[in-house]
Structures are given as structure tokens and as C-alpha cells.
Amino acid sequence: MGQRTSVHQQKEMSGSSQVKELTEGNLRGQSPIQFKLVKELTEVNIRDEAPIELKFPSELNDALSDTQRLLVFDHYRWYRYNRHRNIDRYQKLEPYTILDEGDVETTKKVCCKRIGADGGRLRLESFGIELDIPPGAIDSKEPQEISLHVLTDTPNLGDTKDEMSVCFGVQCLAPDDLVLRLPVTYTIPHCAVVTWYSSLTCLKAVLYSGEGEYSPHAVVKERKVLSRSGIPSCNIMKDVLELKIDHFSWAKIMIWIKSLFFRGKRMCFLPFKQMNLPLAKTPVILHAHIFDDVKGNKQEVEEKEKIQGLIPAHIYLPVLVQKAEVDLEMRCYVKKKLIGDIAVVSFDNLTNLTRICVGFELDLGNHSDIVAVSITAGQTKKLEVKCLFQLDFPIPQKLEKDSPLDSAIEHSASSSQTQQTSIQRREGTIE
């Protein structure tokens, strides 16, 4: 793993110890902006619900550059926004770092293990998915090779009019002749939102399943509305759901939109910019992602964008997608001026897909070397979130070596100046 380098380390930095702690901080996956500092600043600034006005401690006020102040303020504003709404899930600041080449690990999507009559458990740590096989479930004297897969894309599953995707699909592969004597249990994170968590029992889960390996053209063997008891069954809790099933197959859970107390789902909004911005400032490519707020999804998005040479332009922001049949709109602004057309993400795609990408192509040739860009996203103005970030374009560097002709002229001029100085000294003109 290469060392992570924070965005702030790429700016001009003071040598004070306070700035070093603020910007370098914890480089092992935590926020480069120290959580403690931002929390203290927040408590000082929002005790009386005052307008957002960040007051820096005196020892940091002179040490921080203007750019660093803006970055601290950006994290502070995000923390304040979510704290005000008591969203526990977003209390911890998310890392805002630029990763060195080779620093992103490929997300592990498959877990293989030999399991016998004593049972066992398979885990996909990157996605928080588990498969629990109880003792006696495997009808075999010898341990059998069993694999657990996560299905991050299942576009052909679900009735987009009545159902909403809130989790990844799963797939368990085993020898064809292996029969389960007892049901197994999948634990899968979800992003469903309800009016209050005690009403999760009122959600209706719809199971899609099939045989063999899943593909976008896979045939659905069974579509069934599940209850909390029986086999198969689904028990939906605050952040995860438990699916019990009695055969090895691929499976995907959808939520029935008309479920009582069901409000919608949590998604994340994250824009990306080019790692190496063009010197001519055109074309400037931006990608705006909206994806289900489930473990592993953000890392999947970042991995794919890194391959294309793009990096996060902002920290991710939570977006609520309501079950009302309303499309989501994205807008890109430069200096408060709308650039290009409004991008529309259909409600069908919001309900059926786990992640969506919208691209923007900008021509900033007539702008300065530092340009402020904002992208908004939301189904309605009330639900809209805004990412404001800057694009720092490279400045043309002067050639290190002059041409041979320039060197000769400079040398000739230098020699002439030396001779003239010698004459003046002999004549006593120089004091």
C-alpha cells in the first residue's frame, strides 16, 4: 500500500506543528482534517444555532493559508449539517484524500471456503455481507468448496413501478449434487429509510432468485413476497436484513414501495474530477455519481474512476431518494452560471440501480487558473444537495534551458559588459 497524501499537502503549507497535525493527521483511512478539531470548532460555533461562521483558534489563525481555511470550513460545514439533523451514520468524517498510484485496493467480491457437516461462515468484509451455514446443513461427509459472491449490478431484476432496490444481491455456488438439509442465513446491509425504525417490521421484502451463475440475462426462477417467518423469509432490521433460504442460488431482495411507513432510500452523491487537468482548460471532464449508501459501494465507484484517471472532487454527501415517482436532477454551475443542460436521472433508474454516473464536459478556456465549480443533485429543491469545489489548472512553466542562439547572445552581452566595466575602472569612473 502506498502512503496516502491528503489534498491539503498539495497546497503551500506553513511549517507550524499545528498545521502539520491538521493536514497530515491520521493517514490510515481517517479524515485528514482532525475530527477532534472540527468537533471543537462545531461546538463553539453552533451552540445557539448561529449562522455558519467558522472561528479559528488563535494559534491556528495565522498558520493556515486561505486554501486550508476553506478546506477546514468545508468539512466543518458538512459535519454541522449532519449533526443538526442527528444523523448518527454521518457523524464521523469521511476520508478526503487523493490516493497515490497503486494505493487503491481492489474490492474483494468473492469468498471461498471448505465447509462440512459442522457448518461455518463466509464473510465479504468489504461489503459487510455474511453467509451463515449452520451445523448439519451440509449433507456430505467431506468438506465441500463453497463460494460467496456479491452481485453489485442486477439491472434486469425488479418491477421499477412497485419495488425499490436497497441492497446488493448475493450468490452462493456449490457442487451441483450438494443439497442443503437446513436453511442458510445471509446478512446483507441495506439503505432503506422508514419513518421510524420500529416500523421496519412493516416493510415487505420481495425475493428474486435463480439457479446457476447470475448474468444480466439470467432467468428468474422465483419471485416471492417474503414474510418474517417460514422458508424463505426476510427479517429487516435497522441497517441490515437477514435472508433465510434453503437452497444454493443467486438472490436479490427488493422492497415493495407501497409498504407502510416506507419513505425511500439513502443514497450518496460524489463528484469526480480529472487527476491531471488539461493545460488548455478544455475539455474538462467531471463525473457526478449517485449510489446506494451501502458498505462497499463507494469504494467500487472510486476504483472504477481511478482507472479512468479521475479522483474525488469533494466529500460524499447523503441524498434522500423518496418513493414518490419524481426524477432526480443534476445541475453544474460555474460562478453561479448554469453550464450545459440539466441532467435528469429517471425515477426508474433510481429505484432499480445501485449506482448511476452522469458526465459533464466543460470549456473553461476563458477562466482563471483556479475555478470554483458546484454541482447540485436532488429530486426536489428541498432535498437538493450541493458540492462546491475548485479546479486548480496547471500553470505553464518557463523553459529551463534557452536555445543556443539565446545563450550566444547572452554570453556576448555579458562579455561586452565586462569589457566596458574594465575600461570604466581604468578611467576611475566607478567609485
C-alpha positions in Angstrom: 0.0 0.0 0.0 1.4 3.4 -0.9 1.2 6.2 1.6 -1.9 8.4 1.4 -1.4 12.0 0.6 -4.1 14.5 1.7 -5.4 17.2 -0.6 -4.1 19.8 1.8 -0.5 18.5 1.4 -0.6 19.6 -2.2 -1.0 23.2 -1.2 1.6 25.6 0.2 1.8 24.8 3.9 3.3 26.6 6.9 5.9 24.7 9.0 4.0 25.1 12.2 3.2 21.9 14.2 -0.5 22.8 14.3 -0.7 22.8 10.5 1.2 19.6 10.3 -1.2 17.9 12.7 -4.2 19.4 10.9 -3.2 18.3 7.4 -1.2 15.2 7.7 -3.1 13.8 10.7 -4.2 10.2 10.5 -3.3 8.7 7.2 -4.8 5.3 7.8 -8.2 5.8 6.4 -9.3 8.5 8.8 -10.1 12.1 7.9 -7.0 14.3 7.2 -9.0 17.1 8.9 -8.8 16.0 12.6 -12.2 15.0 13.8 -11.5 16.4 17.3 -10.6 19.9 15.9 -13.7 20.1 13.7 -15.9 18.8 16.6 -14.5 21.5 18.9 -15.0 24.2 16.3 -18.5 23.0 15.7 -19.4 23.0 19.4 -18.1 26.6 19.7 -19.9 27.8 16.6 -23.4 26.2 16.8 -24.3 26.4 20.5 -27.0 28.9 19.8 -27.9 27.8 16.2 -25.9 30.8 15.0 -25.3 31.2 11.2 -22.4 29.2 9.9 -19.3 31.3 10.8 -16.1 29.4 11.5 -13.9 30.9 14.3 -10.4 29.5 14.2 -8.3 29.2 17.4 -5.8 32.0 17.7 -2.8 29.6 17.4 -4.1 28.3 14.0 -5.5 31.5 12.6 -2.1 32.9 11.4 -0.7 29.4 10.5 -3.3 28.4 7.9 -3.4 29.6 4.3 -6.6 30.7 2.7 -6.9 27.4 0.8 -6.5 25.4 4.0 -9.1 27.6 5.8 -11.6 26.8 3.0 -11.0 23.1 3.2 -11.4 23.1 7.0 -14.6 25.1 6.6 -15.9 22.6 4.1 -15.5 19.7 6.5 -16.9 21.7 9.4 -20.0 22.8 7.4 -20.7 19.2 6.4 -20.3 17.9 10.0 -22.6 20.7 11.2 -25.2 19.9 8.6 -25.5 16.3 9.6 -25.1 16.9 13.4 -28.0 19.3 13.3 -30.2 16.6 11.8 -29.0 13.9 14.3 -27.9 11.5 11.6 -25.6 9.2 13.6 -24.4 7.5 10.4 -22.6 10.6 9.3 -21.1 11.9 12.5 -17.6 10.5 11.6 -15.9 12.5 8.8 -15.2 10.5 5.7 -11.6 10.5 4.4 -11.0 13.2 1.8 -7.7 12.1 0.2 -6.0 11.7 -3.1 -4.6 8.3 -3.5 -1.1 7.6 -4.8 -0.8 5.3 -7.8 -1.4 1.7 -6.7 -2.9 2.8 -3.4 -6.5 1.7 -4.1 -7.1 -2.0 -3.2 -9.4 -4.0 -5.4 -12.6 -4.7 -3.5 -12.9 -8.4 -2.8 -16.1 -9.7 -4.2 -15.7 -13.4 -3.7 -15.0 -15.5 -0.6 -14.3 -19.3 -0.9 -14.2 -21.8 1.9 -14.4 -25.5 2.5 -17.3 -26.3 4.8 -18.5 -29.6 6.1 -21.1 -31.0 8.5 -20.0 -28.8 11.3 -21.1 -25.7 9.4 -19.3 -22.4 9.0 -19.4 -18.8 8.0 -18.3 -16.9 4.9 -17.7 -13.2 5.0 -17.2 -10.4 2.4 -15.6 -7.8 4.7 -15.6 -5.1 2.1 -19.3 -5.3 1.7 -20.4 -6.4 5.2 -22.1 -9.5 3.7 -22.1 -12.8 5.6 -23.4 -16.3 4.9 -24.0 -18.5 7.9 -24.3 -22.2 7.3 -25.5 -24.0 10.5 -24.2 -27.4 11.7 -25.9 -30.2 9.8 -26.9 -28.1 6.8 -24.2 -29.7 4.5 -25.2 -33.3 3.6 -21.7 -34.6 3.0 -19.0 -36.5 4.9 -16.2 -34.5 3.3 -16.0 -30.6 3.4 -17.2 -29.0 0.3 -15.9 -26.0 -1.6 -18.5 -23.2 -1.3 -18.1 -19.6 -2.6 -20.0 -16.5 -1.7 -20.3 -13.7 -4.3 -21.7 -10.2 -4.1 -23.8 -9.0 -7.1 -23.3 -5.3 -7.3 -25.2 -4.9 -10.6 -28.5 -6.6 -11.2 -30.3 -4.3 -13.8 -32.7 -6.9 -15.0 -34.3 -7.6 -11.6 -37.3 -5.8 -10.0 -40.5 -4.1 -11.0 -39.5 -0.5 -11.1 -43.0 0.7 -10.6 -43.7 -1.0 -7.3 -40.3 -2.1 -6.0 -37.0 -0.4 -4.9 -33.5 -1.8 -4.7 -31.9 -1.1 -1.3 -29.1 -3.7 -1.2 -26.7 -5.7 -3.3 -27.6 -9.2 -4.5 -25.8 -12.3 -3.4 -24.8 -15.6 -5.0 -23.6 -18.9 -3.4 -22.0 -21.5 -5.6 -21.5 -25.1 -4.5 -21.2 -28.6 -6.2 -24.3 -29.5 -8.2 -25.1 -32.6 -6.2 -24.9 -30.8 -2.8 -28.2 -30.5 -1.1 -29.0 -28.3 1.9 -30.6 -30.1 4.8 -31.2 -26.9 6.8 -31.7 -23.3 5.6 -28.8 -20.9 5.5 -28.8 -17.2 6.5 -27.5 -14.2 4.5 -26.8 -11.0 6.4 -26.9 -8.0 3.9 -26.5 -4.3 4.6 -29.4 -2.1 3.2 -30.2 1.6 2.8 -33.9 1.6 3.3 -35.4 4.6 5.1 -38.6 4.4 7.2 -40.5 7.0 9.3 -39.2 5.3 12.5 -37.1 2.2 12.9 -39.7 0.2 14.9 -41.8 0.2 11.7 -39.2 -1.9 9.8 -41.3 -4.9 10.5 -43.9 -3.4 8.2 -41.7 -3.4 5.2 -42.4 -6.0 2.5 -39.4 -7.8 1.0 -39.6 -9.3 -2.5 -37.2 -12.1 -3.3 -35.8 -12.7 -6.8 -33.8 -15.9 -7.2 -32.5 -18.2 -9.8 -30.2 -21.2 -10.4 -26.6 -21.3 -11.6 -24.4 -18.2 -12.0 -26.1 -14.8 -12.3 -25.9 -12.8 -15.5 -27.8 -9.8 -16.8 -29.8 -12.2 -18.9 -30.4 -14.7 -16.1 -33.8 -16.3 -15.9 -35.7 -15.5 -12.7 -36.9 -18.9 -11.2 -38.8 -17.4 -8.4 -40.3 -14.0 -7.4 -41.9 -14.1 -4.0 -43.1 -11.7 -1.4 -41.5 -12.8 1.9 -42.7 -12.7 5.5 -40.6 -12.7 8.6 -41.2 -16.4 9.3 -41.0 -19.6 7.2 -38.6 -20.5 4.5 -37.7 -18.4 2.6 -38.1 -15.4 4.9 -36.6 -12.0 5.4 -36.1 -10.1 8.6 -35.4 -6.4 8.0 -33.5 -4.6 10.8 -32.1 -1.1 11.2 -29.1 -1.3 8.8 -29.1 -5.0 7.7 -31.5 -7.6 6.6 -31.4 -11.3 7.2 -32.5 -13.6 4.3 -33.1 -17.3 5.1 -33.2 -19.7 2.2 -33.0 -23.5 1.7 -31.0 -23.8 -1.5 -27.8 -22.6 -3.1 -28.6 -19.9 -5.7 -28.3 -16.3 -6.5 -30.8 -14.0 -4.7 -31.8 -10.3 -4.7 -34.1 -8.5 -2.2 -36.3 -5.6 -3.3 -38.6 -3.5 -1.1 -42.2 -3.0 -2.0 -42.6 0.7 -2.4 -46.2 0.8 -1.0 -45.0 -0.7 2.3 -46.4 1.1 5.2 -44.0 3.7 6.7 -41.5 3.1 3.9 -40.1 6.5 2.9 -37.4 5.8 0.4 -33.6 5.0 0.5 -30.3 6.6 1.4 -28.0 7.4 -1.5 -24.7 9.2 -1.7 -23.7 12.0 -4.1 -20.0 12.2 -5.1 -18.4 14.2 -7.9 -15.1 13.3 -9.6 -12.6 15.5 -11.5 -9.6 14.7 -13.7 -6.4 13.9 -11.8 -4.5 15.8 -14.5 -6.5 18.8 -15.6 -5.8 19.9 -19.2 -3.5 22.9 -19.7 -5.9 24.4 -22.2 -8.8 24.1 -19.7 -10.9 22.3 -22.3 -12.4 19.8 -22.4 -12.8 19.5 -18.6 -14.4 16.2 -17.7 -16.5 15.8 -14.5 -18.4 12.7 -13.3 -21.2 13.0 -10.8 -22.1 9.7 -9.1 -25.2 8.9 -7.1 -25.1 5.5 -5.5 -26.8 3.4 -2.7 -25.4 4.1 0.7 -24.4 0.5 1.5 -21.0 -0.7 2.5 -18.5 -1.2 -0.4 -20.4 0.9 -2.9 -18.3 4.0 -2.5 -15.0 2.0 -2.9 -16.3 0.3 -6.0 -17.1 3.7 -7.6 -13.7 5.1 -6.6 -11.9 2.1 -8.1 -13.6 2.4 -11.4 -13.0 6.2 -11.6 -9.3 5.8 -10.7 -8.8 3.6 -13.7 -10.2 6.4 -15.9 -7.8 8.9 -14.2 -10.5 10.7 -12.1 -10.4 11.4 -8.3 -13.0 12.6 -5.8 -13.6 16.4 -6.1 -15.5 16.6 -2.8 -16.5 14.5 0.2 -19.6 12.5 -0.5 -23.0 13.9 0.7 -26.1 12.0 1.8 -29.1 12.2 -0.6 -32.6 11.0 0.3 -34.5 9.4 -2.6 -38.1 9.4 -1.9 -40.5 6.7 -3.1 -42.6 9.4 -4.9 -42.3 9.0 -8.6 -40.1 12.0 -9.1 -36.9 12.2 -11.3 -33.6 13.4 -9.8 -32.0 16.4 -11.5 -28.3 17.4 -11.6 -27.0 20.9 -12.4 -23.5 22.2 -12.9 -22.6 25.8 -12.2 -19.5 27.9 -12.7 -19.6 31.3 -11.0 -23.3 30.7 -10.3 -24.0 30.3 -14.0 -25.6 27.1 -15.2 -23.3 25.3 -17.6 -24.8 22.9 -20.2 -28.1 21.1 -19.9 -29.8 19.8 -16.8 -29.0 16.1 -16.4 -32.1 14.0 -15.5 -31.9 10.7 -13.7 -35.2 8.9 -14.2 -37.1 7.5 -11.2 -37.0 4.1 -12.7 -33.2 4.1 -12.6 -33.2 5.5 -9.1 -35.3 2.6 -7.9 -33.7 -0.2 -9.9 -29.9 0.6 -10.0 -27.4 0.7 -7.2 -25.3 3.4 -8.7 -25.6 6.0 -11.5 -23.0 8.2 -13.2 -23.7 11.5 -15.1 -20.9 13.2 -17.1 -20.3 16.9 -17.6 -18.0 18.4 -20.3 -16.9 22.0 -19.6 -15.0 24.5 -21.6 -13.2 26.8 -19.2 -10.6 28.3 -21.6 -11.6 31.9 -20.7 -11.5 31.4 -17.0 -8.7 31.9 -14.5 -6.3 29.2 -13.3 -8.5 28.5 -10.2 -12.2 27.9 -11.0 -15.0 27.3 -8.5 -17.5 24.7 -9.7 -20.6 23.5 -8.0 -22.9 20.6 -8.8 -26.3 20.1 -7.3 -28.5 16.9 -7.1 -31.9 16.2 -5.8 -35.5 15.2 -6.6 -36.8 18.5 -5.3 -35.3 21.8 -4.2 -35.9 20.9 -0.5 -34.0 17.6 -1.0 -31.2 19.1 -3.1 -27.6 18.8 -2.0 -24.7 20.9 -3.4 -21.0 20.1 -3.8 -18.7 23.1 -4.2 -15.1 22.5 -5.2 -12.3 24.2 -7.0 -10.3 23.2 -10.1 -6.6 24.1 -10.0 -5.3 24.2 -13.5 -1.6 23.7 -14.2 0.4 26.9 -14.9 2.8 26.8 -18.0 6.4 26.5 -16.8 9.2 28.6 -18.3 11.7 26.5 -20.3 14.7 25.6 -18.1 17.2 25.8 -21.0 17.4 28.6 -23.5 18.1 28.0 -27.2 21.8 28.0 -28.4 21.2 31.4 -30.1 19.8 33.0 -26.9 22.8 31.6 -25.0 25.3 33.1 -27.5 23.6 36.5 -27.4 23.5 36.4 -23.6 27.2 35.4 -23.5 28.2 38.2 -25.9 26.3 40.8 -23.9 28.0 39.6 -20.7 31.4 39.8 -22.3 30.7 43.3 -23.7 29.5 44.4 -20.3 32.7 43.0 -18.6 34.9 44.9 -21.1 33.0 48.1 -20.6 33.3 47.8 -16.8 37.1 47.3 -17.0 37.5 50.5 -19.1 35.4 52.4 -16.7 37.5 51.2 -13.8 40.7 52.2 -15.5 39.3 55.6 -16.1 38.3 55.9 -12.5 34.6 56.3 -13.3 33.5 53.7 -10.9 33.5 54.7 -7.2 
